[in-house]
């Protein structure tokens, strides 16, 4: 069975709580998509507006929603992630996804994070996979985007991700490959056959009539 991770693009803290609640007990890991309206054209929680819940988490006065039941990975679709990574480590995140074009100091950032938290390298559709080689000894995997415009859920699937996955798999046979964006029942098998080891699902799960049923269907594809 393929690994399936729910992805949440939260407008605010209440949406985050609600969606994590709906998959609590179903999965052990949730991905939170974080955008800042600089690297992407929209901002999500907690960068959309000042948020006391996030401040409380950073002060360790409270934890992330259902932190005893689920782990969090943070997909940092932000410009200059080096300025915020410490905050997300404080939240208790188990993994950070750092996009290859998000920082001019990517190598230094990965060096600084290595050994402190698990790192996945985020690649967009147009990114050349040669960037992986620079960081292969310090990353735990890669996440390829399955849509051409990041920072949104519901955008159409971009089939050109398939040859990119195949290329990565051929060059790095044992490297975990995650796919995020546009994933659904129609393309899941193609993604797995190409070499993906994990599918990250947002709209497919949260816009379904029955999350448990949708999860089981794609997990057993």
ZATOR-421299 format. One line per 3 residues: number of its first residue (from 1); their letters; for each residue y, z, x of N, C-alpha, C. Coordinates in Angstrom, 2 decimals. Atoms other than C-alpha are relative to their C-alpha. Layout:
% ZATOR-421299
NUM> a> Y,Z,X,Y,Z,X,Y,Z,X | ...
END
This chain:
% ZATOR-421299
1> xxx> -1.20,0.00,0.84,0.00,0.00,0.00,1.25,0.00,0.87 | -1.25,0.09,-0.73,3.47,-0.89,1.21,0.85,1.24,-0.26 | -0.91,-1.12,0.17,6.03,1.85,1.76,1.20,-0.46,-0.82
4> xxx> -1.14,0.32,0.88,8.70,1.83,-0.97,1.01,1.14,0.08 | -1.06,-1.00,-0.08,12.03,3.62,-0.55,1.10,-0.34,-1.00 | -1.12,0.23,0.92,14.57,3.97,-3.40,1.33,0.03,0.75
7> xxx> -1.33,0.04,-0.61,18.14,3.07,-2.42,1.05,0.31,-1.06 | -1.06,-0.41,0.93,21.14,4.70,-4.07,1.35,-0.33,0.61 | -1.36,0.34,-0.39,24.68,3.32,-3.83,0.93,0.82,-0.89
10> xxx> -0.63,-0.93,0.94,26.50,6.32,-5.31,1.52,-0.17,-0.12 | -1.45,0.02,0.23,29.93,6.00,-6.88,0.58,1.39,0.16 | -0.44,-1.39,-0.11,30.16,9.80,-6.96,-1.21,0.91,0.14
13> xxx> 1.07,-0.96,-0.25,28.14,12.94,-6.41,-0.92,0.15,-1.20 | 0.84,-0.16,1.20,26.95,13.17,-10.00,-1.00,-1.14,-0.13 | 0.94,1.12,0.03,25.41,9.69,-9.79,-1.11,0.20,1.02
16> xxx> 1.00,-0.29,-1.03,23.68,10.68,-6.58,-1.01,1.03,-0.52 | 0.89,-1.03,0.54,22.26,13.81,-8.22,-0.92,-0.57,-1.07 | 0.78,0.55,1.12,21.12,11.92,-11.31,-1.12,-0.92,0.51
19> xxx> 1.00,0.96,-0.46,19.33,9.17,-9.40,-1.06,0.66,0.90 | 1.00,-0.71,-0.80,17.68,11.48,-6.88,-0.93,0.78,-0.92 | 0.82,-0.73,0.97,16.48,13.58,-9.81,-1.07,-0.89,-0.63
22> xxx> 0.93,0.92,0.68,14.82,10.50,-11.32,-1.15,-0.45,0.89 | 1.09,0.39,-0.91,12.71,9.82,-8.20,-0.60,1.20,0.73 | 0.54,-1.23,-0.59,12.13,13.43,-7.10,-1.44,0.20,-0.47
25> xxx> 1.40,-0.14,0.35,8.40,13.98,-6.98,-0.77,-1.30,0.08 | 0.61,1.32,-0.11,7.75,10.25,-6.81,-0.05,-0.46,1.45 | -0.11,0.40,-1.41,8.90,9.69,-3.21,0.43,1.20,0.82
28> xxx> -0.42,-1.08,-0.89,9.54,11.88,-0.20,1.28,-0.34,0.77 | -1.18,0.46,-0.74,12.43,9.81,1.21,0.86,-0.88,-0.90 | -0.97,0.79,0.75,15.56,8.36,-0.39,1.04,-0.54,0.98
31> xxx> -1.08,0.57,-0.80,18.06,5.99,1.20,1.30,0.06,-0.78 | -1.34,0.04,0.60,21.74,6.50,0.48,0.80,-1.06,0.72 | -0.85,1.06,-0.54,23.91,3.44,0.98,1.44,0.48,0.00
34> xxx> -1.36,-0.53,-0.17,27.28,4.53,2.33,0.92,-1.12,0.47 | -0.96,1.03,-0.38,30.25,2.15,2.45,1.41,0.59,0.02 | -1.32,-0.59,-0.24,33.86,2.67,3.47,1.19,-0.89,-0.37
37> xxx> -1.05,0.97,0.36,35.83,-0.35,2.15,0.70,-0.56,1.23 | -0.51,0.62,-1.23,36.39,-1.46,5.75,-1.05,-0.95,0.55 | 1.11,0.85,-0.40,33.03,-2.74,6.92,-0.50,-0.82,-1.18
40> xxx> 0.33,0.68,1.26,32.39,-3.70,3.28,1.25,-0.01,-0.88 | -1.21,0.11,0.84,34.77,-4.49,0.41,0.10,1.06,-1.08 | -0.05,-1.11,0.95,33.98,-1.38,-1.65,-0.29,1.29,0.74
43> xxx> 0.31,-1.31,-0.56,33.79,2.33,-0.95,-0.89,0.77,-0.97 | 0.89,-0.83,0.80,31.08,4.70,-2.17,0.31,1.47,0.27 | -0.01,-1.42,-0.34,30.72,8.46,-2.29,-0.51,0.14,1.42
46> xxx> -1.11,-0.90,0.28,31.92,10.33,-0.30,1.35,-0.54,0.45 | -1.22,0.58,-0.55,34.54,7.88,1.00,0.86,-0.70,-1.05 | -0.77,0.64,1.06,35.70,6.55,-2.35,1.26,0.80,-0.33
49> xxx> -1.12,-0.91,0.22,37.94,9.58,-2.89,-0.39,1.37,0.54 | 0.36,-1.33,-0.51,38.14,13.16,-1.61,-1.03,0.67,-0.90 | 1.10,-0.56,0.77,35.02,15.04,-2.66,-0.33,1.40,0.51
52> xxx> 0.25,-1.38,-0.39,34.61,18.81,-2.62,-1.48,0.28,0.20 | 1.44,-0.19,-0.19,30.84,18.52,-2.91,-0.39,-0.33,1.44 | 0.31,0.39,-1.37,30.68,16.71,0.41,0.56,1.01,0.98
55> xxx> -0.60,-1.01,-0.86,33.05,19.20,1.98,-0.87,1.26,0.03 | 0.86,-1.18,0.08,30.78,22.02,0.78,-1.28,-0.19,0.79 | 1.21,0.31,-0.77,27.76,20.30,2.31,0.29,0.10,1.48
58> xxx> -0.36,-0.04,-1.41,29.55,19.90,5.63,0.25,1.42,0.48 | -0.20,-1.41,-0.36,30.45,23.59,5.57,-1.29,0.80,-0.13 | 1.33,-0.60,0.19,26.78,24.30,4.85,0.02,1.08,-1.07
61> xxx> -0.04,-0.90,1.16,27.72,26.09,1.63,-0.99,-0.44,-1.07 | 1.00,0.53,0.91,25.31,23.87,-0.28,-0.73,-1.13,0.72 | 0.75,1.08,-0.61,22.71,21.22,0.49,0.14,-1.29,-0.80
64> xxx> 0.08,1.25,0.73,22.20,17.62,-0.50,-0.85,0.21,-1.25 | 0.78,-0.18,1.22,20.76,17.20,-4.00,-1.51,0.03,0.26 | 1.45,-0.12,-0.08,17.14,18.38,-4.15,-0.50,-0.12,1.44
67> xxx> 0.33,0.13,-1.41,17.07,18.69,-0.36,-1.35,0.62,0.35 | 1.31,-0.61,-0.27,13.93,20.82,-0.58,-1.15,-0.94,-0.38 | 1.04,0.89,0.52,12.06,17.98,-2.28,0.01,-1.39,0.63
70> xxx> -0.08,1.35,-0.58,13.31,14.80,-0.58,0.76,0.04,1.32 | -0.77,0.24,-1.21,14.46,13.68,2.83,0.96,-1.17,-0.24 | -1.01,1.04,0.16,17.47,11.42,3.25,0.14,-0.83,1.27
73> xxx> -0.47,0.86,-1.07,18.15,8.41,5.39,1.32,-0.60,-0.48 | -1.35,0.44,0.33,21.73,7.20,5.50,0.24,-1.38,0.59 | -0.32,1.36,-0.44,22.53,3.49,5.65,1.52,-0.08,0.15
76> xxx> -1.43,-0.09,-0.27,25.94,3.59,7.31,0.63,-1.39,0.11 | -0.73,1.28,0.04,27.70,0.40,6.24,1.48,0.29,0.11 | -1.37,-0.43,-0.24,30.92,1.67,7.75,0.47,-0.53,1.35
79> xxx> -0.61,0.38,-1.28,33.29,0.57,10.49,0.14,1.24,0.86 | -0.05,-1.11,-0.95,33.16,2.78,13.56,-0.88,1.18,-0.46 | 0.89,-1.09,0.43,30.10,4.81,12.52,0.01,1.19,0.93
82> xxx> -0.05,-1.10,-0.96,30.55,6.88,15.66,0.95,1.11,-0.45 | -0.97,-1.00,0.47,33.41,8.64,13.83,-0.57,0.89,-1.10 | 0.53,-0.78,1.14,31.18,9.93,11.00,-1.45,0.44,0.19
85> xxx> 1.43,-0.32,-0.12,27.63,10.24,12.36,-0.25,1.50,0.05 | 0.23,-1.44,-0.09,28.04,13.94,13.14,-0.01,0.65,-1.38 | 0.00,-0.53,1.37,28.89,14.63,9.49,-1.36,-0.20,-0.65
88> xxx> 1.26,0.30,0.68,25.69,12.95,8.36,-1.17,0.73,0.63 | 1.01,-0.84,-0.62,23.62,14.84,10.88,0.07,1.41,-0.60 | -0.18,-1.32,0.62,25.08,18.06,9.43,-0.64,0.03,-1.39
91> xxx> 0.58,0.01,1.35,23.91,16.98,5.95,-1.52,0.17,0.02 | 1.45,-0.12,-0.09,20.34,17.10,7.22,-0.73,-1.32,-0.04 | 0.65,1.32,0.02,19.68,13.36,7.30,-1.09,-0.07,1.07
94> xxx> 1.10,0.15,-0.96,16.39,12.49,8.98,0.08,-1.32,0.76 | -0.12,1.31,-0.66,17.35,8.91,9.86,1.37,-0.59,-0.32 | -1.23,0.76,0.21,20.52,6.86,10.32,-0.28,-1.47,0.23
97> xxx> 0.05,1.44,-0.20,20.72,3.10,9.88,1.37,-0.43,0.48 | -1.25,0.41,-0.62,23.40,1.74,12.20,0.02,-1.52,0.08 | -0.05,1.46,0.03,24.45,-1.87,11.63,0.53,-0.55,1.32
100> xxx> -0.24,0.52,-1.35,24.62,-4.03,14.72,1.45,-0.42,0.24 | -1.39,0.45,-0.16,28.16,-5.29,14.05,1.03,1.03,-0.42 | -0.91,-1.00,0.55,29.65,-2.03,12.84,0.83,0.72,1.05
103> xxx> -0.70,-0.75,-1.04,30.78,-0.66,16.20,0.15,-0.83,1.26 | -0.21,0.63,-1.30,32.29,-1.98,19.40,-0.67,0.81,1.11 | 0.64,-0.89,-0.98,30.53,0.92,21.15,-1.43,0.31,-0.43
106> xxx> 1.33,-0.21,0.57,27.09,0.42,19.65,-0.97,0.60,1.02 | 0.92,-0.50,-1.02,25.20,0.99,22.90,0.22,1.47,0.30 | -0.31,-1.41,-0.27,26.99,4.26,23.61,-0.39,0.88,-1.17
109> xxx> 0.35,-0.77,1.19,26.49,5.41,20.03,-1.50,0.25,-0.08 | 1.45,-0.14,0.05,22.76,4.76,20.12,-0.49,0.93,1.11 | 0.33,-0.92,-1.09,22.55,6.50,23.50,0.26,1.44,-0.42
112> xxx> -0.39,-1.36,0.40,24.34,9.53,22.04,-0.93,0.57,-1.07 | 0.85,-0.46,1.11,22.06,9.69,18.99,-1.46,0.12,0.39 | 1.41,0.05,-0.39,18.80,9.04,20.79,-0.53,1.40,0.34
115> xxx> 0.59,-1.30,-0.20,16.56,12.09,20.71,0.51,1.07,-0.94 | -0.57,-0.96,0.95,18.71,13.81,18.08,-0.39,-0.33,-1.43 | 0.32,0.45,1.35,17.90,11.74,15.01,-0.63,-1.39,0.10
118> xxx> 0.64,1.32,0.00,15.77,8.72,14.17,1.04,-1.08,-0.33 | -0.97,1.09,0.17,17.68,5.42,14.36,-0.72,-1.29,-0.37 | 0.39,1.38,0.30,17.07,2.09,12.64,1.22,-0.88,0.26
121> xxx> -1.07,0.97,-0.22,19.13,-0.94,13.65,0.10,-0.91,-1.21 | -0.22,0.84,1.18,20.63,-2.75,10.66,0.42,-1.40,0.38 | -0.30,1.40,-0.27,20.66,-6.55,10.77,0.35,-0.73,-1.28
124> xxx> -0.36,0.84,1.14,22.46,-8.85,8.38,-0.66,-1.36,0.13 | 0.70,1.29,0.05,21.15,-12.28,7.38,0.33,-0.88,1.20 | -0.43,0.93,-1.04,23.18,-14.13,10.01,-0.17,0.55,1.41
127> xxx> 0.10,-0.60,-1.33,22.52,-11.72,12.88,-1.18,-0.56,0.79 | 1.06,0.46,-0.88,20.51,-12.99,15.82,-0.87,1.19,0.40 | 0.87,-1.13,-0.29,17.46,-10.85,16.51,0.02,0.38,1.48
130> xxx> -0.06,-0.33,-1.42,18.21,-10.91,20.25,0.65,1.35,0.23 | -0.67,-1.30,-0.15,20.35,-7.80,19.67,-1.02,1.14,0.06 | 1.01,-1.06,0.02,17.16,-5.79,19.12,-0.42,0.38,1.42
133> xxx> 0.52,-0.22,-1.35,16.11,-6.20,22.75,0.81,1.06,0.76 | -0.86,-0.93,-0.72,19.09,-4.17,23.98,-0.33,1.45,-0.31 | 0.17,-1.37,0.47,18.05,-1.11,22.00,-1.45,0.34,-0.33
136> xxx> 1.38,-0.14,0.45,14.29,-1.51,21.55,-0.63,1.32,0.43 | 0.60,-1.25,-0.48,13.47,1.60,23.59,0.56,1.24,-0.67 | -0.65,-1.18,0.58,15.76,3.85,21.54,0.06,-0.02,-1.52
139> xxx> 0.02,0.06,1.45,15.34,2.69,17.95,-1.43,0.16,-0.49 | 1.32,-0.19,0.60,12.46,3.52,15.62,-0.41,-1.17,-0.88 | 0.30,1.15,0.84,12.71,0.31,13.60,1.26,-0.80,-0.26
142> xxx> -1.15,0.80,0.41,14.97,-2.35,12.14,0.02,-0.10,-1.52 | -0.13,0.27,1.43,16.31,-2.91,8.65,0.74,-1.32,-0.17 | -0.61,1.30,0.24,16.99,-6.50,7.68,0.54,-0.04,-1.43
145> xxx> -0.58,0.10,1.33,19.29,-7.20,4.76,-0.55,-1.23,-0.72 | 0.57,1.10,0.79,17.78,-9.33,2.01,1.01,-0.68,-0.89 | -1.09,0.62,0.75,21.17,-10.27,0.54,1.08,-0.40,0.99
148> xxx> -1.01,0.52,-0.93,24.08,-12.15,2.07,1.29,0.82,0.00 | -1.19,-0.84,0.08,26.82,-9.75,0.91,-0.45,1.45,-0.09 | 0.49,-1.37,-0.01,26.13,-6.13,1.86,0.99,0.94,-0.68
151> xxx> -0.84,-1.00,0.65,27.47,-3.01,0.20,0.00,-0.10,-1.51 | 0.10,0.17,1.45,26.48,-4.08,-3.31,-1.47,0.01,-0.39 | 1.33,0.16,0.56,23.39,-3.74,-5.44,0.07,-1.03,-1.12
154> xxx> 0.04,1.01,1.03,22.34,-6.53,-7.75,0.34,-1.39,0.47 | -0.28,1.33,-0.53,23.33,-9.41,-5.48,-1.31,-0.78,0.14 | 1.23,0.80,-0.05,20.86,-12.32,-5.40,-0.69,0.06,1.35
157> xxx> 0.85,0.01,-1.18,18.02,-12.30,-2.93,0.25,-1.26,0.83 | -0.21,1.12,-0.92,18.49,-14.50,0.14,-1.33,-0.31,0.70 | 1.32,0.28,-0.56,15.15,-16.17,1.03,-0.02,-0.26,1.49
160> xxx> -0.03,0.22,-1.45,16.33,-16.91,4.57,-0.35,1.27,0.79 | 0.44,-1.20,-0.69,15.39,-13.30,5.37,-1.46,-0.14,0.44 | 1.43,0.14,-0.32,11.73,-14.43,5.46,-0.20,-0.48,1.45
163> xxx> 0.20,0.41,-1.39,11.94,-16.44,8.72,0.53,1.02,1.01 | -0.51,-1.03,-0.91,14.00,-13.62,10.26,-1.06,1.09,0.19 | 1.06,-1.01,-0.10,11.25,-11.10,9.46,-1.15,-0.53,0.85
166> xxx> 1.09,0.59,-0.77,8.61,-13.46,10.85,0.33,-0.04,1.49 | -0.43,0.08,-1.40,10.62,-13.93,14.03,-0.06,1.38,0.66 | 0.06,-1.37,-0.54,10.98,-10.17,14.51,-1.44,0.44,0.19
169> xxx> 1.40,-0.42,-0.08,7.31,-9.57,13.78,-0.74,-0.68,1.14 | 0.66,0.71,-1.09,6.19,-12.23,16.24,0.41,0.56,1.36 | -0.50,-0.49,-1.29,8.36,-10.80,19.01,-0.34,1.47,0.22
172> xxx> 0.25,-1.44,-0.09,7.74,-7.12,18.22,-1.12,0.37,-0.97 | 1.13,-0.16,0.93,4.25,-6.80,16.69,-0.13,1.38,-0.64 | 0.19,-1.35,0.54,4.36,-3.02,16.21,1.28,0.64,-0.54
175> xxx> -1.29,-0.57,0.42,8.03,-2.54,15.25,0.06,0.12,-1.52 | -0.21,-0.11,1.44,8.60,-1.13,11.74,1.17,-0.88,-0.46 | -1.04,0.88,0.54,10.59,-3.63,9.66,0.22,0.36,-1.47
178> xxx> -0.40,-0.34,1.35,12.42,-2.52,6.54,0.86,-1.14,-0.56 | -0.82,1.02,0.66,13.98,-4.94,4.03,0.76,0.65,-1.13 | -0.86,-0.61,1.01,16.91,-3.88,1.87,0.89,-1.06,-0.63
181> xxx> -0.88,0.93,0.72,18.62,-5.95,-0.81,-0.76,-1.11,-0.69 | 0.63,1.07,0.76,17.31,-8.15,-3.58,-1.49,0.10,-0.15 | 1.46,-0.15,0.03,13.78,-6.79,-3.35,-0.48,0.23,-1.43
184> xxx> 0.58,-0.16,1.33,11.70,-7.15,-6.51,-1.46,-0.49,-0.01 | 1.40,0.40,0.09,8.22,-8.03,-7.77,-0.22,-1.47,0.37 | 0.14,1.43,-0.25,8.86,-11.76,-7.36,-0.05,-0.32,1.50
187> xxx> -0.04,0.34,-1.43,9.54,-11.64,-3.62,-0.72,1.00,0.89 | 0.60,-1.07,-0.81,7.73,-8.47,-2.49,-1.16,-0.50,0.85 | 1.17,0.46,-0.76,4.50,-10.21,-1.46,0.42,-0.89,1.15
190> xxx> -0.47,0.88,-1.09,6.36,-12.85,0.56,0.58,0.82,1.14 | -0.60,-0.86,-1.03,8.27,-10.11,2.39,-1.08,0.73,0.79 | 1.10,-0.71,-0.66,5.10,-8.19,3.14,-0.80,-0.97,0.88
193> xxx> 0.76,0.99,-0.77,3.24,-11.32,4.26,0.76,-0.44,1.25 | -0.82,0.39,-1.15,6.15,-12.14,6.58,-0.02,1.06,1.10 | 0.08,-1.05,-1.01,5.74,-8.78,8.31,0.75,1.28,-0.32
196> xxx> -0.71,-1.22,0.38,7.81,-6.20,6.42,-0.98,1.15,-0.18 | 0.83,-1.18,0.17,6.39,-2.69,6.53,0.57,0.95,-1.05 | -0.62,-0.85,1.02,8.83,-1.14,4.05,0.97,-0.82,-0.84
199> xxx> -0.93,0.65,0.91,10.72,-2.35,1.00,0.93,1.05,-0.58 | -1.01,-0.90,0.52,13.96,-0.65,0.01,0.51,-0.59,-1.32 | -0.29,0.52,1.34,14.63,-0.99,-3.72,1.09,0.81,-0.68
202> xxx> -1.07,-0.64,0.75,17.82,-0.23,-5.61,-0.04,-0.42,-1.45 | -0.08,0.49,1.39,18.44,-2.31,-8.72,-1.37,-0.12,-0.64 | 1.34,0.19,0.57,14.74,-3.10,-9.16,-0.51,1.29,-0.63
205> xxx> 0.49,-1.27,0.54,13.94,0.59,-9.67,0.94,0.59,-1.04 | -0.91,-0.77,0.84,17.06,2.07,-11.20,0.49,-0.75,-1.24 | -0.34,0.74,1.21,17.69,-0.72,-13.68,-1.24,-0.32,-0.83
208> xxx> 1.23,0.22,0.78,14.08,-0.73,-14.89,-0.05,0.96,-1.18 | 0.15,-0.88,1.17,13.04,0.80,-18.18,-0.84,1.22,0.32 | 0.90,-1.09,-0.37,10.47,2.98,-16.44,-0.13,0.01,1.52
211> xxx> -0.03,-0.01,-1.46,11.05,3.93,-12.79,-1.39,0.21,0.58 | 1.34,-0.28,-0.52,7.56,5.32,-12.26,-0.88,-1.24,-0.08 | 0.80,1.22,0.17,5.93,2.19,-13.64,0.45,-1.09,0.95
214> xxx> -0.53,1.02,-0.92,8.22,-0.10,-11.64,-0.40,0.31,1.44 | 0.37,-0.41,-1.35,7.52,1.89,-8.48,-1.47,-0.29,0.27 | 1.44,0.22,-0.18,3.76,1.75,-8.97,-0.34,-1.48,0.11
217> xxx> 0.28,1.44,-0.02,3.82,-2.00,-9.62,0.32,-0.59,1.37 | -0.38,0.63,-1.26,5.68,-2.90,-6.44,-0.73,0.63,1.18 | 0.75,-0.66,-1.08,3.85,-0.34,-4.29,-1.41,-0.58,0.13
220> xx> 1.37,0.52,0.01,0.53,-1.88,-5.29,-0.06,-1.53,-0.02 | -0.07,1.46,0.07,1.62,-5.52,-5.00,-1.09,-0.64,0.86
END
